[in-house]
Every structure is written in C-alpha cells, then in structure tokens.
Amino acid sequence: MINIERELKTAIRTGKVILGSKSTIKTLKLGKSKMIIIASNCPIEIREDIEYYCKLSSTPYYIYPGNSWELGALCGKPFMVAALSIDDPGESNILSLVESEEG
C-alpha cells in the first residue's frame, strides 16, 4: 500500500506541485497536470469543475481522505488547500496511487 502523505511530501520537495483550486483548473486546461489531488471537503462546485476538466484531459484524480486544512498542513502551508496539481512527481511514486486504484 502506498503512503500518500510520504509520497506527496516527496513530490513537493523534488517535483513540481501547484497548490490551489484555481491554479489546478488552469493547469488542467493547459494539459500540464499528471495527477490531481482533491481534499474530501472541497466545495462541490469546485470539485465538479475539476472532475470535469480531468475527464476532458484524461488526467487521473485522487480524493484525499482528510480535509483541506489537513491537506494544507501536509503540504507545509499554514492555510487550506482544496486541490493541488502534480505537474512533475519528482522522485515520488505518487502516480502509482491512481494506477493501483484503477487496476
């Protein structure tokens, strides 16, 4: 079983991760995202927008089991993070998280 917290911290440290729902939607529209992580308490209209653009761009997404405060703290930020885009996973194996769920 993959450890989402450890892999996300590694991706933030070694790769390129974009925080925030507006920036996440922008990277989805531009086709730069490899994977999206959405907090479990993300507002429904934002979540629907992100899921819609994920389907259009064939980008996998993962619903983080914690809330947006926990996701923000995991990213090392003192604020809420409703969604984030992983543009480059760096040295992490976080992309295998969605592959293991689909398969």
Secondary structure as UniProt FT lines:
FT   HELIX           4..14
FT   STRAND          16..19
FT   HELIX           21..30
FT   STRAND          35..39
FT   TURN            40..41
FT   HELIX           44..57
FT   STRAND          61..64
FT   HELIX           68..74
FT   TURN            75..76
FT   STRAND          83..88
FT   TURN            90..91
FT   HELIX           95..102
//
